[in-house]
Amino acid sequence: MKGCAELVFVSNHAQEIYLALAPELDDELHRSNVMLGLEDGSIRLKIRGEDTVSLRAALNTWIRLVKIAFEMVSL
C-alpha cells in the first residue's frame, strides 16, 4: 500500500526556511520520495512512501526538520 502526504507551511521567512531545508533533499531515503517547493510565502512538502511505515518515518524526519528551521528563523 502506497501513501502520500502533502503539507504546506506558511511563513514570512519561507525562502530562508526553504534554503535551509533544500540540502536535506540530497539524503537518500529508503522506500520514500520527498519533494520540496517554494511558493508565495509558503513551503510545500510532498512525501510519498512505498508503505505506511516508510511514509511515517519520512514524515517524522521532515516534520522535525521543518520545526527546527522555523525555530531558528524566529530567534
PDB file of N, CA, C and O in Angstrom:
ATOM      1  N   MET A   1       0.838  -1.176   0.000  1.00  0.00           N
ATOM      2  CA  MET A   1       0.000   0.000   0.000  1.00  0.00           C
ATOM      3  C   MET A   1       0.885   1.241   0.000  1.00  0.00           C
ATOM      4  O   MET A   1       1.706   1.427   0.898  1.00  0.00           O
ATOM      5  N   LYS A   2       0.715   2.082  -1.005  1.00  0.00           N
ATOM      6  CA  LYS A   2       1.485   3.317  -1.091  1.00  0.00           C
ATOM      7  C   LYS A   2       0.741   4.440  -0.387  1.00  0.00           C
ATOM      8  O   LYS A   2      -0.485   4.423  -0.288  1.00  0.00           O
ATOM      9  N   GLY A   3       1.500   5.415   0.100  1.00  0.00           N
ATOM     10  CA  GLY A   3       0.895   6.543   0.792  1.00  0.00           C
ATOM     11  C   GLY A   3       1.542   7.842   0.361  1.00  0.00           C
ATOM     12  O   GLY A   3       2.681   7.860  -0.107  1.00  0.00           O
ATOM     13  N   CYS A   4       0.806   8.928   0.524  1.00  0.00           N
ATOM     14  CA  CYS A   4       1.307  10.244   0.149  1.00  0.00           C
ATOM     15  C   CYS A   4       0.765  11.274   1.129  1.00  0.00           C
ATOM     16  O   CYS A   4      -0.389  11.200   1.550  1.00  0.00           O
ATOM     17  N   ALA A   5       1.601  12.224   1.484  1.00  0.00           N
ATOM     18  CA  ALA A   5       1.179  13.331   2.337  1.00  0.00           C
ATOM     19  C   ALA A   5       1.728  14.617   1.738  1.00  0.00           C
ATOM     20  O   ALA A   5       2.873  14.669   1.289  1.00  0.00           O
ATOM     21  N   GLU A   6       0.904  15.643   1.738  1.00  0.00           N
ATOM     22  CA  GLU A   6       1.331  16.942   1.249  1.00  0.00           C
ATOM     23  C   GLU A   6       1.045  17.976   2.330  1.00  0.00           C
ATOM     24  O   GLU A   6      -0.090  18.112   2.786  1.00  0.00           O
ATOM     25  N   LEU A   7       2.079  18.701   2.735  1.00  0.00           N
ATOM     26  CA  LEU A   7       1.966  19.682   3.806  1.00  0.00           C
ATOM     27  C   LEU A   7       2.383  21.054   3.273  1.00  0.00           C
ATOM     28  O   LEU A   7       3.320  21.167   2.483  1.00  0.00           O
ATOM     29  N   VAL A   8       1.681  22.082   3.715  1.00  0.00           N
ATOM     30  CA  VAL A   8       2.024  23.449   3.328  1.00  0.00           C
ATOM     31  C   VAL A   8       2.280  24.239   4.608  1.00  0.00           C
ATOM     32  O   VAL A   8       1.451  24.261   5.518  1.00  0.00           O
ATOM     33  N   PHE A   9       3.438  24.884   4.658  1.00  0.00           N
ATOM     34  CA  PHE A   9       3.841  25.686   5.807  1.00  0.00           C
ATOM     35  C   PHE A   9       3.940  27.137   5.359  1.00  0.00           C
ATOM     36  O   PHE A   9       4.680  27.449   4.426  1.00  0.00           O
ATOM     37  N   VAL A  10       3.210  28.018   6.010  1.00  0.00           N
ATOM     38  CA  VAL A  10       3.202  29.439   5.665  1.00  0.00           C
ATOM     39  C   VAL A  10       4.098  30.191   6.646  1.00  0.00           C
ATOM     40  O   VAL A  10       4.024  29.986   7.857  1.00  0.00           O
ATOM     41  N   SER A  11       4.940  31.061   6.106  1.00  0.00           N
ATOM     42  CA  SER A  11       5.842  31.831   6.959  1.00  0.00           C
ATOM     43  C   SER A  11       6.315  33.080   6.223  1.00  0.00           C
ATOM     44  O   SER A  11       6.415  33.101   4.996  1.00  0.00           O
ATOM     45  N   ASN A  12       6.600  34.108   6.996  1.00  0.00           N
ATOM     46  CA  ASN A  12       7.228  35.305   6.437  1.00  0.00           C
ATOM     47  C   ASN A  12       8.676  35.028   6.046  1.00  0.00           C
ATOM     48  O   ASN A  12       9.287  35.798   5.305  1.00  0.00           O
ATOM     49  N   HIS A  13       9.218  33.920   6.552  1.00  0.00           N
ATOM     50  CA  HIS A  13      10.609  33.537   6.291  1.00  0.00           C
ATOM     51  C   HIS A  13      10.670  32.296   5.408  1.00  0.00           C
ATOM     52  O   HIS A  13      11.603  31.501   5.526  1.00  0.00           O
ATOM     53  N   ALA A  14       9.699  32.122   4.536  1.00  0.00           N
ATOM     54  CA  ALA A  14       9.608  30.898   3.728  1.00  0.00           C
ATOM     55  C   ALA A  14      10.874  30.650   2.912  1.00  0.00           C
ATOM     56  O   ALA A  14      11.342  29.514   2.833  1.00  0.00           O
ATOM     57  N   GLN A  15      11.425  31.680   2.314  1.00  0.00           N
ATOM     58  CA  GLN A  15      12.613  31.486   1.485  1.00  0.00           C
ATOM     59  C   GLN A  15      13.807  31.010   2.313  1.00  0.00           C
ATOM     60  O   GLN A  15      14.528  30.104   1.896  1.00  0.00           O
ATOM     61  N   GLU A  16      14.017  31.614   3.477  1.00  0.00           N
ATOM     62  CA  GLU A  16      15.133  31.204   4.336  1.00  0.00           C
ATOM     63  C   GLU A  16      14.964  29.754   4.806  1.00  0.00           C
ATOM     64  O   GLU A  16      15.927  28.988   4.844  1.00  0.00           O
ATOM     65  N   ILE A  17      13.745  29.399   5.157  1.00  0.00           N
ATOM     66  CA  ILE A  17      13.482  28.029   5.609  1.00  0.00           C
ATOM     67  C   ILE A  17      13.690  27.052   4.461  1.00  0.00           C
ATOM     68  O   ILE A  17      14.291  25.993   4.639  1.00  0.00           O
ATOM     69  N   TYR A  18      13.194  27.412   3.288  1.00  0.00           N
ATOM     70  CA  TYR A  18      13.381  26.558   2.112  1.00  0.00           C
ATOM     71  C   TYR A  18      14.868  26.324   1.842  1.00  0.00           C
ATOM     72  O   TYR A  18      15.292  25.192   1.610  1.00  0.00           O
ATOM     73  N   LEU A  19      15.656  27.402   1.874  1.00  0.00           N
ATOM     74  CA  LEU A  19      17.093  27.280   1.618  1.00  0.00           C
ATOM     75  C   LEU A  19      17.795  26.421   2.671  1.00  0.00           C
ATOM     76  O   LEU A  19      18.767  25.730   2.366  1.00  0.00           O
ATOM     77  N   ALA A  20      17.303  26.467   3.899  1.00  0.00           N
ATOM     78  CA  ALA A  20      17.885  25.640   4.961  1.00  0.00           C
ATOM     79  C   ALA A  20      17.530  24.165   4.772  1.00  0.00           C
ATOM     80  O   ALA A  20      18.332  23.287   5.091  1.00  0.00           O
ATOM     81  N   LEU A  21      16.333  23.891   4.255  1.00  0.00           N
ATOM     82  CA  LEU A  21      15.884  22.506   4.094  1.00  0.00           C
ATOM     83  C   LEU A  21      16.347  21.867   2.789  1.00  0.00           C
ATOM     84  O   LEU A  21      16.495  20.646   2.727  1.00  0.00           O
ATOM     85  N   ALA A  22      16.573  22.644   1.771  1.00  0.00           N
ATOM     86  CA  ALA A  22      16.905  22.110   0.443  1.00  0.00           C
ATOM     87  C   ALA A  22      18.075  21.121   0.432  1.00  0.00           C
ATOM     88  O   ALA A  22      17.986  20.109  -0.264  1.00  0.00           O
ATOM     89  N   PRO A  23      19.170  21.364   1.170  1.00  0.00           N
ATOM     90  CA  PRO A  23      20.271  20.391   1.152  1.00  0.00           C
ATOM     91  C   PRO A  23      19.872  19.006   1.670  1.00  0.00           C
ATOM     92  O   PRO A  23      20.505  18.010   1.320  1.00  0.00           O
ATOM     93  N   GLU A  24      18.845  18.939   2.486  1.00  0.00           N
ATOM     94  CA  GLU A  24      18.406  17.651   3.029  1.00  0.00           C
ATOM     95  C   GLU A  24      17.792  16.756   1.953  1.00  0.00           C
ATOM     96  O   GLU A  24      17.678  15.545   2.143  1.00  0.00           O
ATOM     97  N   LEU A  25      17.402  17.343   0.832  1.00  0.00           N
ATOM     98  CA  LEU A  25      16.833  16.559  -0.261  1.00  0.00           C
ATOM     99  C   LEU A  25      17.856  15.603  -0.861  1.00  0.00           C
ATOM    100  O   LEU A  25      17.483  14.607  -1.482  1.00  0.00           O
ATOM    101  N   ASP A  26      19.151  15.898  -0.681  1.00  0.00           N
ATOM    102  CA  ASP A  26      20.201  15.047  -1.223  1.00  0.00           C
ATOM    103  C   ASP A  26      20.356  13.742  -0.456  1.00  0.00           C
ATOM    104  O   ASP A  26      20.930  12.786  -0.976  1.00  0.00           O
ATOM    105  N   ASP A  27      19.848  13.689   0.781  1.00  0.00           N
ATOM    106  CA  ASP A  27      19.946  12.469   1.571  1.00  0.00           C
ATOM    107  C   ASP A  27      19.083  11.382   0.951  1.00  0.00           C
ATOM    108  O   ASP A  27      17.931  11.617   0.586  1.00  0.00           O
ATOM    109  N   GLU A  28      19.648  10.208   0.839  1.00  0.00           N
ATOM    110  CA  GLU A  28      18.922   9.088   0.237  1.00  0.00           C
ATOM    111  C   GLU A  28      17.974   8.472   1.261  1.00  0.00           C
ATOM    112  O   GLU A  28      18.397   8.049   2.337  1.00  0.00           O
ATOM    113  N   LEU A  29      16.719   8.426   0.924  1.00  0.00           N
ATOM    114  CA  LEU A  29      15.716   7.810   1.789  1.00  0.00           C
ATOM    115  C   LEU A  29      15.328   6.459   1.212  1.00  0.00           C
ATOM    116  O   LEU A  29      15.188   6.306  -0.002  1.00  0.00           O
ATOM    117  N   HIS A  30      15.161   5.510   2.069  1.00  0.00           N
ATOM    118  CA  HIS A  30      14.746   4.184   1.628  1.00  0.00           C
ATOM    119  C   HIS A  30      13.231   4.138   1.546  1.00  0.00           C
ATOM    120  O   HIS A  30      12.542   4.477   2.508  1.00  0.00           O
ATOM    121  N   ARG A  31      12.721   3.728   0.420  1.00  0.00           N
ATOM    122  CA  ARG A  31      11.299   3.477   0.221  1.00  0.00           C
ATOM    123  C   ARG A  31      10.429   4.730   0.309  1.00  0.00           C
ATOM    124  O   ARG A  31       9.218   4.618   0.503  1.00  0.00           O
ATOM    125  N   SER A  32      11.017   5.916   0.171  1.00  0.00           N
ATOM    126  CA  SER A  32      10.195   7.131   0.171  1.00  0.00           C
ATOM    127  C   SER A  32      10.829   8.171  -0.741  1.00  0.00           C
ATOM    128  O   SER A  32      12.011   8.096  -1.075  1.00  0.00           O
ATOM    129  N   ASN A  33      10.011   9.143  -1.134  1.00  0.00           N
ATOM    130  CA  ASN A  33      10.428  10.201  -2.041  1.00  0.00           C
ATOM    131  C   ASN A  33       9.918  11.520  -1.474  1.00  0.00           C
ATOM    132  O   ASN A  33       8.772  11.607  -1.033  1.00  0.00           O
ATOM    133  N   VAL A  34      10.764  12.546  -1.485  1.00  0.00           N
ATOM    134  CA  VAL A  34      10.394  13.840  -0.916  1.00  0.00           C
ATOM    135  C   VAL A  34      10.570  14.925  -1.973  1.00  0.00           C
ATOM    136  O   VAL A  34      11.590  14.980  -2.659  1.00  0.00           O
ATOM    137  N   MET A  35       9.559  15.791  -2.096  1.00  0.00           N
ATOM    138  CA  MET A  35       9.627  16.949  -2.973  1.00  0.00           C
ATOM    139  C   MET A  35       9.373  18.193  -2.124  1.00  0.00           C
ATOM    140  O   MET A  35       8.468  18.216  -1.290  1.00  0.00           O
ATOM    141  N   LEU A  36      10.173  19.208  -2.345  1.00  0.00           N
ATOM    142  CA  LEU A  36      10.077  20.450  -1.588  1.00  0.00           C
ATOM    143  C   LEU A  36       9.934  21.595  -2.572  1.00  0.00           C
ATOM    144  O   LEU A  36      10.697  21.698  -3.533  1.00  0.00           O
ATOM    145  N   GLY A  37       8.956  22.455  -2.331  1.00  0.00           N
ATOM    146  CA  GLY A  37       8.745  23.575  -3.227  1.00  0.00           C
ATOM    147  C   GLY A  37       8.530  24.868  -2.467  1.00  0.00           C
ATOM    148  O   GLY A  37       8.054  24.865  -1.332  1.00  0.00           O
ATOM    149  N   LEU A  38       8.887  25.973  -3.105  1.00  0.00           N
ATOM    150  CA  LEU A  38       8.715  27.298  -2.520  1.00  0.00           C
ATOM    151  C   LEU A  38       7.678  28.032  -3.348  1.00  0.00           C
ATOM    152  O   LEU A  38       7.827  28.177  -4.561  1.00  0.00           O
ATOM    153  N   GLU A  39       6.630  28.492  -2.688  1.00  0.00           N
ATOM    154  CA  GLU A  39       5.577  29.262  -3.341  1.00  0.00           C
ATOM    155  C   GLU A  39       5.416  30.565  -2.577  1.00  0.00           C
ATOM    156  O   GLU A  39       6.064  30.751  -1.548  1.00  0.00           O
ATOM    157  N   ASP A  40       4.599  31.441  -3.034  1.00  0.00           N
ATOM    158  CA  ASP A  40       4.427  32.765  -2.428  1.00  0.00           C
ATOM    159  C   ASP A  40       4.222  32.688  -0.919  1.00  0.00           C
ATOM    160  O   ASP A  40       3.104  32.479  -0.448  1.00  0.00           O
ATOM    161  N   GLY A  41       5.288  32.856  -0.176  1.00  0.00           N
ATOM    162  CA  GLY A  41       5.201  32.894   1.279  1.00  0.00           C
ATOM    163  C   GLY A  41       4.916  31.553   1.934  1.00  0.00           C
ATOM    164  O   GLY A  41       4.522  31.503   3.099  1.00  0.00           O
ATOM    165  N   SER A  42       5.112  30.466   1.198  1.00  0.00           N
ATOM    166  CA  SER A  42       4.862  29.148   1.795  1.00  0.00           C
ATOM    167  C   SER A  42       5.818  28.101   1.231  1.00  0.00           C
ATOM    168  O   SER A  42       6.412  28.269   0.166  1.00  0.00           O
ATOM    169  N   ILE A  43       5.938  27.038   1.974  1.00  0.00           N
ATOM    170  CA  ILE A  43       6.764  25.899   1.588  1.00  0.00           C
ATOM    171  C   ILE A  43       5.839  24.707   1.442  1.00  0.00           C
ATOM    172  O   ILE A  43       5.047  24.414   2.337  1.00  0.00           O
ATOM    173  N   ARG A  44       5.939  24.021   0.314  1.00  0.00           N
ATOM    174  CA  ARG A  44       5.112  22.837   0.067  1.00  0.00           C
ATOM    175  C   ARG A  44       6.016  21.611   0.152  1.00  0.00           C
ATOM    176  O   ARG A  44       7.023  21.512  -0.549  1.00  0.00           O
ATOM    177  N   LEU A  45       5.640  20.693   1.015  1.00  0.00           N
ATOM    178  CA  LEU A  45       6.387  19.464   1.240  1.00  0.00           C
ATOM    179  C   LEU A  45       5.499  18.289   0.855  1.00  0.00           C
ATOM    180  O   LEU A  45       4.414  18.112   1.407  1.00  0.00           O
ATOM    181  N   LYS A  46       5.965  17.493  -0.090  1.00  0.00           N
ATOM    182  CA  LYS A  46       5.199  16.337  -0.540  1.00  0.00           C
ATOM    183  C   LYS A  46       6.047  15.095  -0.323  1.00  0.00           C
ATOM    184  O   LYS A  46       7.173  15.004  -0.810  1.00  0.00           O
ATOM    185  N   ILE A  47       5.497  14.147   0.408  1.00  0.00           N
ATOM    186  CA  ILE A  47       6.218  12.930   0.746  1.00  0.00           C
ATOM    187  C   ILE A  47       5.413  11.738   0.265  1.00  0.00           C
ATOM    188  O   ILE A  47       4.221  11.623   0.548  1.00  0.00           O
ATOM    189  N   ARG A  48       6.075  10.854  -0.462  1.00  0.00           N
ATOM    190  CA  ARG A  48       5.454   9.604  -0.919  1.00  0.00           C
ATOM    191  C   ARG A  48       6.230   8.439  -0.315  1.00  0.00           C
ATOM    192  O   ARG A  48       7.461   8.437  -0.292  1.00  0.00           O
ATOM    193  N   GLY A  49       5.500   7.471   0.164  1.00  0.00           N
ATOM    194  CA  GLY A  49       6.120   6.285   0.728  1.00  0.00           C
ATOM    195  C   GLY A  49       5.585   5.032   0.066  1.00  0.00           C
ATOM    196  O   GLY A  49       4.422   4.971  -0.332  1.00  0.00           O
ATOM    197  N   GLU A  50       6.446   4.033  -0.048  1.00  0.00           N
ATOM    198  CA  GLU A  50       6.019   2.766  -0.640  1.00  0.00           C
ATOM    199  C   GLU A  50       5.031   2.032   0.251  1.00  0.00           C
ATOM    200  O   GLU A  50       4.254   1.202  -0.219  1.00  0.00           O
ATOM    201  N   ASP A  51       5.068   2.342   1.540  1.00  0.00           N
ATOM    202  CA  ASP A  51       4.143   1.733   2.501  1.00  0.00           C
ATOM    203  C   ASP A  51       3.953   2.701   3.663  1.00  0.00           C
ATOM    204  O   ASP A  51       4.635   3.724   3.735  1.00  0.00           O
ATOM    205  N   THR A  52       3.043   2.392   4.561  1.00  0.00           N
ATOM    206  CA  THR A  52       2.745   3.319   5.660  1.00  0.00           C
ATOM    207  C   THR A  52       3.928   3.484   6.609  1.00  0.00           C
ATOM    208  O   THR A  52       4.109   4.557   7.186  1.00  0.00           O
ATOM    209  N   VAL A  53       4.722   2.453   6.774  1.00  0.00           N
ATOM    210  CA  VAL A  53       5.882   2.542   7.675  1.00  0.00           C
ATOM    211  C   VAL A  53       6.909   3.532   7.120  1.00  0.00           C
ATOM    212  O   VAL A  53       7.417   4.372   7.863  1.00  0.00           O
ATOM    213  N   SER A  54       7.216   3.443   5.832  1.00  0.00           N
ATOM    214  CA  SER A  54       8.192   4.366   5.248  1.00  0.00           C
ATOM    215  C   SER A  54       7.640   5.786   5.187  1.00  0.00           C
ATOM    216  O   SER A  54       8.388   6.748   5.361  1.00  0.00           O
ATOM    217  N   LEU A  55       6.336   5.926   4.943  1.00  0.00           N
ATOM    218  CA  LEU A  55       5.721   7.245   4.936  1.00  0.00           C
ATOM    219  C   LEU A  55       5.796   7.877   6.324  1.00  0.00           C
ATOM    220  O   LEU A  55       6.148   9.050   6.449  1.00  0.00           O
ATOM    221  N   ARG A  56       5.475   7.131   7.347  1.00  0.00           N
ATOM    222  CA  ARG A  56       5.529   7.638   8.721  1.00  0.00           C
ATOM    223  C   ARG A  56       6.942   8.051   9.097  1.00  0.00           C
ATOM    224  O   ARG A  56       7.137   9.105   9.701  1.00  0.00           O
ATOM    225  N   ALA A  57       7.935   7.230   8.746  1.00  0.00           N
ATOM    226  CA  ALA A  57       9.322   7.541   9.077  1.00  0.00           C
ATOM    227  C   ALA A  57       9.776   8.825   8.378  1.00  0.00           C
ATOM    228  O   ALA A  57      10.426   9.670   8.993  1.00  0.00           O
ATOM    229  N   ALA A  58       9.437   8.970   7.105  1.00  0.00           N
ATOM    230  CA  ALA A  58       9.822  10.174   6.370  1.00  0.00           C
ATOM    231  C   ALA A  58       9.101  11.405   6.924  1.00  0.00           C
ATOM    232  O   ALA A  58       9.704  12.471   7.048  1.00  0.00           O
ATOM    233  N   LEU A  59       7.820  11.263   7.255  1.00  0.00           N
ATOM    234  CA  LEU A  59       7.074  12.376   7.851  1.00  0.00           C
ATOM    235  C   LEU A  59       7.701  12.806   9.166  1.00  0.00           C
ATOM    236  O   LEU A  59       7.879  14.001   9.401  1.00  0.00           O
ATOM    237  N   ASN A  60       8.037  11.859  10.025  1.00  0.00           N
ATOM    238  CA  ASN A  60       8.666  12.192  11.305  1.00  0.00           C
ATOM    239  C   ASN A  60       9.958  12.969  11.093  1.00  0.00           C
ATOM    240  O   ASN A  60      10.204  13.968  11.769  1.00  0.00           O
ATOM    241  N   THR A  61      10.774  12.516  10.165  1.00  0.00           N
ATOM    242  CA  THR A  61      12.046  13.185   9.887  1.00  0.00           C
ATOM    243  C   THR A  61      11.826  14.599   9.382  1.00  0.00           C
ATOM    244  O   THR A  61      12.422  15.540   9.905  1.00  0.00           O
ATOM    245  N   TRP A  62      10.984  14.763   8.379  1.00  0.00           N
ATOM    246  CA  TRP A  62      10.804  16.066   7.744  1.00  0.00           C
ATOM    247  C   TRP A  62      10.047  17.042   8.621  1.00  0.00           C
ATOM    248  O   TRP A  62      10.354  18.234   8.608  1.00  0.00           O
ATOM    249  N   ILE A  63       9.084  16.585   9.371  1.00  0.00           N
ATOM    250  CA  ILE A  63       8.380  17.492  10.279  1.00  0.00           C
ATOM    251  C   ILE A  63       9.340  18.011  11.338  1.00  0.00           C
ATOM    252  O   ILE A  63       9.277  19.180  11.717  1.00  0.00           O
ATOM    253  N   ARG A  64      10.218  17.158  11.812  1.00  0.00           N
ATOM    254  CA  ARG A  64      11.230  17.582  12.782  1.00  0.00           C
ATOM    255  C   ARG A  64      12.166  18.621  12.158  1.00  0.00           C
ATOM    256  O   ARG A  64      12.478  19.629  12.793  1.00  0.00           O
ATOM    257  N   LEU A  65      12.615  18.386  10.921  1.00  0.00           N
ATOM    258  CA  LEU A  65      13.496  19.338  10.246  1.00  0.00           C
ATOM    259  C   LEU A  65      12.808  20.692  10.035  1.00  0.00           C
ATOM    260  O   LEU A  65      13.420  21.739  10.242  1.00  0.00           O
ATOM    261  N   VAL A  66      11.550  20.669   9.628  1.00  0.00           N
ATOM    262  CA  VAL A  66      10.802  21.908   9.423  1.00  0.00           C
ATOM    263  C   VAL A  66      10.642  22.651  10.744  1.00  0.00           C
ATOM    264  O   VAL A  66      10.804  23.870  10.794  1.00  0.00           O
ATOM    265  N   LYS A  67      10.328  21.931  11.804  1.00  0.00           N
ATOM    266  CA  LYS A  67      10.154  22.543  13.124  1.00  0.00           C
ATOM    267  C   LYS A  67      11.442  23.251  13.559  1.00  0.00           C
ATOM    268  O   LYS A  67      11.400  24.379  14.050  1.00  0.00           O
ATOM    269  N   ILE A  68      12.568  22.590  13.379  1.00  0.00           N
ATOM    270  CA  ILE A  68      13.858  23.176  13.752  1.00  0.00           C
ATOM    271  C   ILE A  68      14.139  24.428  12.914  1.00  0.00           C
ATOM    272  O   ILE A  68      14.590  25.441  13.448  1.00  0.00           O
ATOM    273  N   ALA A  69      13.875  24.364  11.614  1.00  0.00           N
ATOM    274  CA  ALA A  69      14.104  25.516  10.752  1.00  0.00           C
ATOM    275  C   ALA A  69      13.232  26.693  11.161  1.00  0.00           C
ATOM    276  O   ALA A  69      13.701  27.832  11.172  1.00  0.00           O
ATOM    277  N   PHE A  70      11.965  26.437  11.497  1.00  0.00           N
ATOM    278  CA  PHE A  70      11.078  27.514  11.965  1.00  0.00           C
ATOM    279  C   PHE A  70      11.598  28.117  13.263  1.00  0.00           C
ATOM    280  O   PHE A  70      11.557  29.334  13.444  1.00  0.00           O
ATOM    281  N   GLU A  71      12.081  27.279  14.158  1.00  0.00           N
ATOM    282  CA  GLU A  71      12.624  27.775  15.426  1.00  0.00           C
ATOM    283  C   GLU A  71      13.859  28.643  15.210  1.00  0.00           C
ATOM    284  O   GLU A  71      14.040  29.647  15.900  1.00  0.00           O
ATOM    285  N   MET A  72      14.702  28.268  14.266  1.00  0.00           N
ATOM    286  CA  MET A  72      15.934  29.009  14.021  1.00  0.00           C
ATOM    287  C   MET A  72      15.661  30.384  13.426  1.00  0.00           C
ATOM    288  O   MET A  72      16.352  31.342  13.774  1.00  0.00           O
ATOM    289  N   VAL A  73      14.685  30.513  12.546  1.00  0.00           N
ATOM    290  CA  VAL A  73      14.424  31.838  11.945  1.00  0.00           C
ATOM    291  C   VAL A  73      13.689  32.756  12.915  1.00  0.00           C
ATOM    292  O   VAL A  73      13.633  33.968  12.707  1.00  0.00           O
ATOM    293  N   SER A  74      13.129  32.185  13.967  1.00  0.00           N
ATOM    294  CA  SER A  74      12.404  33.030  14.943  1.00  0.00           C
ATOM    295  C   SER A  74      13.306  33.505  16.078  1.00  0.00           C
ATOM    296  O   SER A  74      12.837  34.203  16.977  1.00  0.00           O
ATOM    297  N   LEU A  75      14.576  33.147  16.057  1.00  0.00           N
ATOM    298  CA  LEU A  75      15.498  33.606  17.107  1.00  0.00           C
ATOM    299  C   LEU A  75      15.828  35.071  16.952  1.00  0.00           C
ATOM    300  O   LEU A  75      16.589  35.620  17.749  1.00  0.00           O
TER     301      LEU A  75
END
